[in-house]
């Protein structure tokens, strides 16, 4: 996580090296139509047919996988943060792809390689708040943000979040403490995953809680919309399939954009544009998913208007969250490949990889060997995921009981 800021007009750091296909240029400039809302949705109470039972939570391993994916992306990406793009690409290719980290020393926060940073720390605080309150309480979460800064435990924080924490410590309410626009960093999006884990069953509650936790530190509509996107994508991943419905479908992403639209029509259009770019490329130019051609075209789209003072993707909420979404589009069922892609573009790599690691479809079992092999900070995170899963399961059982009680008598 680094300095946070508003939008800059110069492109400056586009990494595209191939000839841009005409349909890519069209996606960069052409407004996208509002998608049909009648696509696959979360099992929201507002969306349920009368006799459809409430959706059950995903397995506890999926919950552990989301939190571990966040920590892995954060810890691995921290080493490459703000390094030259060529170094980031080489790190992704030679170390992440081969899982060879034995020769790496400390990263630029002065910590041993494998230490996660503010991305996971604040995600963890949100998890603790959801568990202790058995729901989202903005006052409780705001207090946790303030305390972790007051105790000096935060690693690699963003300025907007720090300034909001100071205001909270001075007694400013959570509704008023957030850093206002034009600054629109990704600090609210990076920690939003647990909202999706908790409100996996209710799109309206998920959107509201994601927005409320965002404005505690970031008031810019773009920052709020980015947080909503990460929370909803995480919720959607909890009910997605690796073979049928999931982030390998174009409709999955247009649905996401539709529900981001209220908070930021511009960011919703950016998601639709990236989605169209990727799927048109796979159809028209016959790109293979996650091919070099797709990577270059997607990176050109994402880097449009980004901060020229950053090599790679900056902490601006638009570019960093879009790239995290692309990482999941490219590798929906492989968290390591999603993290590799997040790091390879350079820039705010720990935050982007943390978001991608949270949203990718991965259970914990395939990752445990990797975690043990390299001494990642996993202790303390697994019990949190398990505790949250117990709460959402218990609440699900209560919803089912209430639903069954409301069913008409078959004999009537």
N, C-alpha and C positions, 0 to 999 in steps of 0.2 A: 504494500500500500504506500502511496506517495502523495505528493501535493495534489490537492483537488482544485478545480477551476471550472469556469464556464466554457462555452463553445468558442472556438477560434476559426477564422475563415480560411486560413491557409491549410493546404494539405501537407506539403512538406515532406512527409515520411512514408509515402506509399511504397509498399514493397513489391508491387507487381512488376514482373519482368517479361511477361508474355504479351503478345498482341491481344488487345481487348476485343472479344467478339461483339458484334453489333447489339445482340440482345442483352449483353452485360451493360453497355452504355445506356440502353433504354431503361433498364432496371434502376440505373443510377439517377435518372432524371424524371421518369414518367410516374405521375401519381397513381397509386394503386386503388382499386375499387374496394369499398367496404365489403368484407366477406359475408357470405350467408351465415347467419348465426345458428342455422339449423344443422350444425355439425356435431361430432361426438363431443360430449361435455363431461365434466365431473358429475358424479351422482349427487347433484345438489337437491335439497328439498324442493326448490322451485321447479326443478327439471324432471322430477320423478313422475312416472305414470302412477296412477292410484294404487296399483297392486305390486309395485316394485319395492322390494325390501331395501333398507339402507345398505350402502356399500360397506363391505368389511375392509379393515385396514390391510395393508400388505404385510408380508412376513416380517418378523423382528430382524431377520438378516438384511432385508432391504432397508430398514431404518438404520441399522448399524452401518450398512454400506454407504448410505448418503452422508452420514457424519464422518466416517473414515475417508470417503472420497474428498470431502472438504479439507480435512486435515492433511491428507496426502498431497493434494494439489497445492495447498498453501505452503507446506514445508518444502516440497520439491521446487515449486516456482519461486520461492524466496531467494534462492541462490542466483537466479537469472534476472531478478528485477533490476531494471534500468541499465543492464549491461548492453553493449552493442548488439544489434540484431544478429550479426554473424555469429557472435559468441552464443547467443540464446539458441540459434538454430543448431549449432554444433553440440551444445549441451543436450538439447532434446534428442538429437540423432544418436549421439555416442553414449550418453549416460542413461537418459530415461528409457529409450527404446531397448537398451540392453540391460537395464536395471543394474548398472555398474557405478556405484557411488563411493567405493572404498577410498578413492584418491582425492575426494573433495574435502576441503577444510571448512572453515567458517564461511557463512554468507555475510552480506554487507551490513546486517544489523549487529555483527559481532558475536552471533550465537553459533553454536555447533550446527553443522548441517543436519537437518531433520527436525529442527525446532520450528513449530508453527508460529504464526504471527497474529496480528489483530483480527484477521479474517476469521480464524477459527476461535480465537478468544471471545469475540463478541457473538459468534454463533453459539458458542458454549453458554454464554450468559443468557442468551435468549432461550436456549433449551432449559436451563435451570429455572428461569422464570415461568415458562410454560408448565413445567413439572410441579413447581411449588404452588402455583396459583391454579393448576388444573384448567388452564385457559390463558388467554392473553390479557394481561393487565398492564397498560402503558405506564402507569405510575411505578409499578414494581420494576419493569424493565429499564425505565429511565434512571431509577435509583441505582441499578446495577451498573449501567454505563458510567454514571458519575463516580461510583466507588472504585471501579477498576482503574480509572484515571487518577483518582485521589490517592490511591495506594501505590501508584507508580509501577504497575505490573504490565501495562500494555506494551506490546512490541510492534514498532513500525507503524504508528497510527497516522491517519490522515488529519489534516488541519481542521477541516470542517467538523469532524467528529470531536476532536479535542476542544474546539471553541464551544461547541454545544455542551460538552461535559462541564466546562467551566461555568457556563450559564446555569446549568442544572445545580451545580454546587453552590451557586450564589442565590439559589431559591427561585429561579425562573421556572414556570410550569413546563411540563413536557410538550404542551401544545405550542408554546412560544419559544422554546429553546433552540430549535433547529436553525441551522445556517441558511439564510435566504438565498434566492437566485440573485444574480446570474450564476453563482457557483453551483455546479451540478455534478458532484463526484459520485463514485460508486460505493461509498461507505455504507449506505442503507441496503443496497442490493446484495453485497457480499455476505451478509449475515441472515438473509431472509429465508433460507431453506427450511428451518424448523417450522415456520408458519405453514408451509405446504405439508409438512409431515403431520402437523396437528389437525389442520382443517382440510385434509385430503378429500373429505366427503361433501364439502359445501363451498361452492365457488364464491358466493357472496361474502361469507364469513372470511374466507381466505384473502380475498381482495381487500376487505376493510382492515383486517389485522395487519396485512403486509404494508398497507399505506400508513396506518397509525404508527407502526414501529419505525417506519421510514422518517416521518416528519419530526421525530424526537431529535434527530441530528441533521436532517436534510429536508428543506422545504421546497426545493425546486421541483416542479411537476415531472421533469425528466428523471430525476433521482427517485421519486416516488414510483413512477411507472416502471423503472428498471427493477425496483424491489418487488413490485407486483409480478413482473414477468418471471423472476427467479422463483418466487414462492409458488406461483401457479405451475410452472414447469416441473418443479419438484413434486407437487401434489399429483400432477398428471403422470409423472414417472412411477409413482407408487401404485397406480392402477394399470400401467401400460404393460404390454406383452412384447417380448423380444421377436415374435414371429408374426403377430397379427396387427393389433392397434398399438401405435407407439410413435416415438419421434422419428422413425424412418418414413412416416407418412406426411405428405404435404399438408393435409387437413389438420393434423395435430398442431402445426405452427400457425395456420390461419386462425384457428380457434383461439390460440394464445393471444395473437395480435388483436382479435376482436375484444377481448376482455382487458387489454392494456389501453384500449382506445380512450376510455373515459378519463384516465389520468393524463394521457399525453397522446393526442391524435398523431403528432409527428413521429413519436417513437413507435407507435403501432404501425404507421406506414413504413418505417425503417425495417421492422420485423417482416412485414409482408414483402417488401422489396428484396430483402435478403433471401427469403423463402423462394420467391419466384425466380431469382437469379440462380439459385442452386438447382431447383428442380427443372427449370428450362435448360440449364446446362447439361444435366443428366439426360434429358430427352432430346434436345436439339443438337448439341455438340457431342453427345454420347460420352460425356465425362463419366468416368467411374467415380462412385462416391469416395470422397476424401482424396481424390487424385491431385497431382501437383497443379493441374490446370484449375481445378475447382478452388484449391487453396489460394492461388494467386488472384483469381477473380473475386473471391469472397473477401480477401484482405484488402483489395482495392476499394471495394464497396464500404467496408467497415472503417477504413482509415480516411474516408472522405470527410474533410472538415476537422480532422483531429488536431491536437496541439502539436505544432511543428517543433516545439522544444523537447519533445519526447522521441526517442528512438523506439519504434514499435508502437503498440497501442497504449494510450495514456489512461489515467484513472477517470477520465470523463465518462459519465454513466452511459452515454450512447455507444461509444466505440467499444468499451471494455465489456459491457453486457452483451452487445451484439456478437462480439467474438466468442464469448462463452457459449452463447446459444448456437453459434456455428459449430463449435467443437462437438456439441451434442448431436447436431444434424449430421456431422461427418462420422461420428463414432458413437451411436446411441447406446450400444451395449458393451462398450469396452472403455472402462474408465481410464486405464493407462494411456490408451491412444488419444482419448479426449484431453488428458493432461499434457501429453506430448505436444499436441496441436496448440494448446493454450500457451505453452511456453515458447514454441518455435517462432511465433510472430514477434516476440520481444516486448519490452515495455513493462506494464504493471502485471507481470506474469504470475505473481503469487495470488493476487485477487482473482484474476481471470481463471486460473487453474482451480482455485477453491470453488468458484461458482460452477464451473464445468464438472468438477468431481462430485459436487452435490447432486447435480441434475441428471448425470448419466445413469443408465440402468445397470446396477451392479449390486449383487449380494455380497455380504462380507466374506463368506467362505473362500472365494477365489483369491482374496487379498491378504488373508491372515498370514500366509507364509511370507509374503513380501514384506509385511510390516515387521514381523519378528526378525527377518533377515537383516534389516537396516536400522533397528532401534528407533522407529518412529514413536512419537508421543501418543500412544494409543491408550495407555492406562488412564482410567477416569472417563474416557469418552464412551467406551462400550457400555458401562453401566447407565450412563445418561440416556443413550438410545434405547436400552432395554426398559428403563423406567418410563420414558415417554410412550413407548409402545404399550406398556401395561395400562396406562391412563387412557389412551385412545381406544384400546380394546374394550376396557370397562365401559367407556362412554358409548361405544358402538353397541354393546349388548343392551344398554339402557334404551338406546334409540330403537333397536329391534323390538324390545318388549313393548314400548309405547306404540310402535307401528302395528304390532300384532293385536294390541288391545283395541285399536281403532278399526280393524278389519270388520266388515259386515259379517254377521252370522250366516254361514252357508245355507242354513235352513230357512232363512227369511225370504 
